[in-house]
Amino acid sequence: MDLGWLIPWEFSPALIIAFIVSGALYIRGTRVHHVGAARQVLFWCGFVLLYLSLHTRIDYYAERLFFAHRLQHLVLHHLGPLLIMGAYSGQVIRAGLPMRARIWLRDFRQTAAGRVAKAAFTNKYWVPFLFVFLVVIWLIPTIQFYSMLDWRLYRFMNWSVVISGFMYWNLILDRRPSPPAVMSPGARILSPVITMVPQMIVGAVITFTEYDLYPVFDLCGRAIPGMSAVTDQAIGGLTMWVLAGFIEVFGLLFALATLMRLSAKNRLPDKRKQRLMKGGRAAVIGA
């Protein structure tokens, strides 16, 4: 095995620190919470995939092949966050924080700024919109051109899709009834269907376009000599059209399993009972 693949193409101290801290907190949290082997495997698979996509020589190919770039974003936006959030790692990492940090976090969530932050990161309309928007916006040829040439914009692009992926899968993979979950169990099944459609349409358009939409990859020097721009583009479009939709289907199936589990345990909200309770409260207030 050529270990040269693990050498960072563009070294980032901030990224190294982020991975070390999050990994250490997770390990520390597993000593507080009992975390099954399956959940730990999911977390570390997602963790390693994110690191490999962001901070190894894979990044070199993502800058010089459109289809490699789309595979990179498939991991950053879909697969990596899906695996990590599917492991329910949030509570484990929180348990790994020092006590002072946990107390501060608890108190911050009660403040106005904390409530605003929570609303922004968990809004059931804004988060799915952002999830799709941050895939499509970076594929506009002009924006893609400048984002691949400016390292600051390039890193912002990558981190934006990672963060939006975590925000989205945090909502979809929630195993609780609603409330306290933000989305209802049914909405968690429907949302991946809605979000995958525009991504599949954009992927299909890119696949069947017969001219070069992204000349920046020729400008940088395509990493595979002899591969035409249209072929590279078609493979990248198929990646977005087929593979991204396939991963979202897994999220949908997970949400469906949650709905069935909650139904079997009789934990789904009784709409009729809620209407009667609201009517009863209204009658008391009116009296």
C-alpha positions as CSV (number, residue, x, y, z in Angstrom):
1,M,0.0,0.0,0.0
2,D,1.3,3.4,-1.0
3,L,1.2,5.5,2.2
4,G,1.9,8.6,0.1
5,W,-1.9,8.8,-0.4
6,L,-2.2,9.8,3.3
7,I,0.1,12.8,3.0
8,P,-2.1,15.9,3.0
9,W,-2.3,17.7,-0.4
10,E,-2.8,21.0,1.4
11,F,-2.0,20.9,5.1
12,S,-4.6,22.4,7.4
13,P,-3.7,22.8,11.1
14,A,-7.3,23.8,11.9
15,L,-8.6,20.6,10.3
16,I,-6.1,18.4,12.2
17,I,-7.1,20.0,15.5
18,A,-10.8,19.6,14.8
19,F,-10.4,15.9,14.0
20,I,-8.1,15.2,17.0
21,V,-10.4,17.0,19.4
22,S,-13.6,15.4,18.2
23,G,-12.0,12.0,18.1
24,A,-10.6,12.4,21.7
25,L,-14.0,13.6,23.0
26,Y,-15.7,10.6,21.4
27,I,-13.3,8.2,23.0
28,R,-13.7,9.9,26.3
29,G,-17.5,9.9,25.9
30,T,-17.5,6.1,25.3
31,R,-16.2,5.7,28.9
32,V,-19.2,7.5,30.2
33,H,-21.9,6.1,28.0
34,H,-22.2,2.5,26.9
35,V,-21.8,2.6,23.1
36,G,-22.4,-0.7,21.2
37,A,-19.8,-2.0,18.8
38,A,-22.1,-1.3,15.8
39,R,-22.5,2.4,16.7
40,Q,-18.7,2.8,17.2
41,V,-18.0,1.2,13.8
42,L,-20.4,3.6,12.1
43,F,-18.8,6.6,13.8
44,W,-15.3,5.6,13.0
45,C,-16.1,4.7,9.4
46,G,-17.7,8.1,8.9
47,F,-14.9,9.8,10.8
48,V,-12.2,8.2,8.6
49,L,-14.0,8.8,5.4
50,L,-14.4,12.5,6.2
51,Y,-10.7,12.8,7.0
52,L,-9.6,10.9,3.9
53,S,-11.8,13.1,1.7
54,L,-10.6,16.4,3.3
55,H,-6.9,16.0,4.1
56,T,-5.2,13.4,1.9
57,R,-4.0,13.2,-1.7
58,I,-7.6,12.5,-2.6
59,D,-8.1,16.2,-2.4
60,Y,-5.5,16.6,-5.2
61,Y,-7.7,14.5,-7.6
62,A,-10.9,16.3,-6.4
63,E,-9.3,19.5,-7.7
64,R,-8.3,18.0,-11.1
65,L,-11.2,15.7,-11.9
66,F,-14.8,16.6,-11.9
67,F,-16.0,13.1,-11.0
68,A,-13.5,12.9,-8.2
69,H,-14.8,16.2,-6.9
70,R,-18.4,14.8,-7.0
71,L,-17.3,11.7,-5.2
72,Q,-15.5,13.8,-2.5
73,H,-18.7,15.8,-2.0
74,L,-20.8,12.6,-1.9
75,V,-18.7,11.6,1.2
76,L,-18.7,15.1,2.7
77,H,-22.4,15.9,2.2
78,H,-24.0,12.5,2.3
79,L,-22.1,9.4,3.4
80,G,-19.8,10.7,6.2
81,P,-22.4,12.8,8.1
82,L,-25.0,10.0,7.6
83,L,-22.7,7.4,9.2
84,I,-21.7,9.7,12.1
85,M,-25.2,10.9,12.9
86,G,-26.5,7.3,12.5
87,A,-24.1,6.4,15.3
88,Y,-25.9,8.9,17.6
89,S,-22.5,10.3,18.4
90,G,-23.7,13.8,19.6
91,Q,-24.6,12.7,23.1
92,V,-21.3,10.6,23.3
93,I,-19.2,13.6,22.3
94,R,-21.1,15.9,24.7
95,A,-20.4,13.4,27.5
96,G,-16.7,13.6,26.7
97,L,-16.6,17.3,27.3
98,P,-15.1,18.6,30.6
99,M,-17.8,19.2,33.2
100,R,-17.3,23.0,33.0
101,A,-17.9,22.9,29.3
102,R,-21.0,20.8,29.7
103,I,-22.4,23.3,32.3
104,W,-21.6,26.2,30.0
105,L,-23.3,24.5,27.1
106,R,-26.4,23.7,29.2
107,D,-26.6,27.3,30.3
108,F,-26.0,28.7,26.8
109,R,-28.9,26.7,25.4
110,Q,-31.2,28.6,27.8
111,T,-30.1,32.0,26.6
112,A,-31.7,34.0,23.7
113,A,-28.5,33.4,21.6
114,G,-28.7,29.7,22.3
115,R,-32.3,29.4,21.4
116,V,-31.6,31.3,18.1
117,A,-28.7,29.0,17.3
118,K,-30.8,25.9,18.1
119,A,-33.6,27.2,15.9
120,A,-31.2,27.9,13.0
121,F,-29.5,24.5,13.2
122,T,-32.7,22.4,13.6
123,N,-35.4,24.3,11.6
124,K,-37.4,21.7,9.7
125,Y,-37.8,23.9,6.6
126,W,-34.5,25.8,6.6
127,V,-32.2,22.8,7.1
128,P,-33.5,20.7,4.2
129,F,-33.5,23.7,1.9
130,L,-29.9,24.4,2.9
131,F,-29.0,20.8,2.4
132,V,-30.0,21.0,-1.3
133,F,-29.0,24.6,-1.9
134,L,-25.4,24.0,-0.9
135,V,-25.1,21.1,-3.3
136,V,-26.6,23.0,-6.3
137,I,-25.1,26.5,-5.8
138,W,-21.5,25.2,-5.9
139,L,-22.3,23.5,-9.3
140,I,-23.1,26.7,-11.1
141,P,-20.2,26.9,-13.5
142,T,-19.0,30.4,-12.6
143,I,-19.2,29.7,-8.9
144,Q,-17.5,26.4,-9.4
145,F,-14.7,28.0,-11.4
146,Y,-13.7,30.5,-8.7
147,S,-14.2,28.1,-5.8
148,M,-11.7,25.7,-7.3
149,L,-9.1,28.4,-7.8
150,D,-9.3,30.3,-4.5
151,W,-8.2,28.1,-1.6
152,R,-10.3,30.0,0.9
153,L,-13.4,29.7,-1.1
154,Y,-12.6,26.0,-1.8
155,R,-12.3,25.2,1.9
156,F,-15.5,27.2,2.7
157,M,-17.3,25.2,0.0
158,N,-16.2,21.8,1.5
159,W,-16.9,22.8,5.1
160,S,-20.3,24.2,4.1
161,V,-21.5,20.9,2.6
162,V,-20.1,19.0,5.6
163,I,-22.0,21.2,8.2
164,S,-25.2,21.1,6.2
165,G,-25.0,17.3,5.9
166,F,-24.6,17.0,9.7
167,M,-27.6,19.4,10.2
168,Y,-29.8,17.5,7.8
169,W,-29.1,13.9,8.9
170,N,-29.4,15.0,12.5
171,L,-33.1,15.7,11.8
172,I,-33.8,12.7,9.6
173,L,-32.2,10.1,11.8
174,D,-33.8,11.3,15.0
175,R,-35.4,8.2,16.7
176,R,-37.7,10.1,19.0
177,P,-41.4,10.9,18.5
178,S,-42.4,14.5,17.7
179,P,-42.3,16.3,20.0
180,P,-39.5,16.4,21.2
181,A,-38.1,15.7,17.8
182,V,-38.4,18.7,15.4
183,M,-39.7,16.6,12.5
184,S,-42.6,14.2,12.7
185,P,-41.8,10.5,11.8
186,G,-43.7,10.9,8.5
187,A,-41.9,14.1,7.5
188,R,-38.6,12.3,8.1
189,I,-39.6,9.7,5.5
190,L,-40.9,12.3,3.0
191,S,-38.0,14.8,3.3
192,P,-35.3,12.6,1.6
193,V,-37.7,12.1,-1.3
194,I,-38.1,15.8,-1.7
195,T,-34.4,16.7,-1.3
196,M,-33.2,14.0,-3.7
197,V,-35.3,15.1,-6.6
198,P,-33.5,18.5,-7.4
199,Q,-30.1,16.8,-6.9
200,M,-31.1,14.0,-9.4
201,I,-32.3,16.5,-11.9
202,V,-29.1,18.6,-11.7
203,G,-27.1,15.3,-12.0
204,A,-29.0,14.2,-15.0
205,V,-28.6,17.6,-16.7
206,I,-24.8,17.5,-16.1
207,T,-24.6,13.9,-17.4
208,F,-26.3,14.6,-20.7
209,T,-24.7,18.0,-21.4
210,E,-22.5,17.5,-24.4
211,Y,-20.1,20.4,-23.9
212,D,-17.7,21.3,-21.1
213,L,-19.5,23.0,-18.3
214,Y,-16.4,23.2,-16.0
215,P,-13.2,24.2,-18.0
216,V,-11.5,24.9,-14.7
217,F,-10.5,21.2,-14.5
218,D,-8.6,21.5,-17.8
219,L,-7.1,24.7,-16.6
220,C,-5.7,23.0,-13.5
221,G,-4.7,20.0,-15.5
222,R,-6.9,17.0,-15.6
223,A,-5.4,14.2,-13.5
224,I,-6.2,11.4,-15.9
225,P,-4.5,12.1,-19.3
226,G,-6.7,11.4,-22.2
227,M,-10.0,11.6,-20.4
228,S,-12.2,14.0,-22.2
229,A,-14.1,16.8,-20.3
230,V,-17.5,15.4,-21.4
231,T,-16.6,11.9,-20.1
232,D,-15.4,13.3,-16.8
233,Q,-18.5,15.4,-16.6
234,A,-20.8,12.5,-17.4
235,I,-19.3,10.3,-14.7
236,G,-19.6,13.1,-12.2
237,G,-23.2,13.7,-13.1
238,L,-24.0,10.1,-12.7
239,T,-22.4,10.1,-9.3
240,M,-24.8,12.9,-8.2
241,W,-27.8,11.4,-10.0
242,V,-27.5,7.8,-8.9
243,L,-25.2,7.4,-5.9
244,A,-26.4,10.4,-4.0
245,G,-30.0,9.3,-4.4
246,F,-29.0,5.8,-3.3
247,I,-27.6,7.1,-0.1
248,E,-30.6,9.2,0.6
249,V,-32.8,6.1,0.1
250,F,-30.9,4.6,3.1
251,G,-31.8,7.6,5.2
252,L,-35.4,7.2,4.1
253,L,-35.4,3.5,5.1
254,F,-33.9,4.4,8.4
255,A,-36.7,6.9,9.0
256,L,-39.3,4.3,8.0
257,A,-37.8,1.9,10.5
258,T,-38.1,4.5,13.2
259,L,-41.8,5.1,12.3
260,M,-42.5,1.4,12.5
261,R,-40.7,1.1,15.8
262,L,-42.6,4.1,17.3
263,S,-45.9,2.7,16.0
264,A,-45.2,-0.7,17.5
265,K,-44.5,0.9,20.9
266,N,-47.6,3.1,20.6
267,R,-45.4,6.2,20.8
268,L,-46.8,8.0,17.8
269,P,-48.8,11.2,18.7
270,D,-52.6,10.6,18.8
271,K,-53.9,13.5,16.6
272,R,-57.5,13.0,17.7
273,K,-56.4,13.1,21.3
274,Q,-54.4,16.2,20.7
275,R,-57.4,17.9,19.1
276,L,-59.7,17.0,22.0
277,M,-57.1,18.3,24.5
278,K,-56.8,21.6,22.5
279,G,-60.6,21.8,22.4
280,G,-60.9,21.2,26.1
281,R,-58.3,23.9,26.9
282,A,-60.1,26.3,24.6
283,A,-63.4,25.6,26.4
284,V,-61.8,26.2,29.8
285,I,-60.3,29.5,28.6
286,G,-63.7,30.5,27.0
287,A,-65.5,29.8,30.3
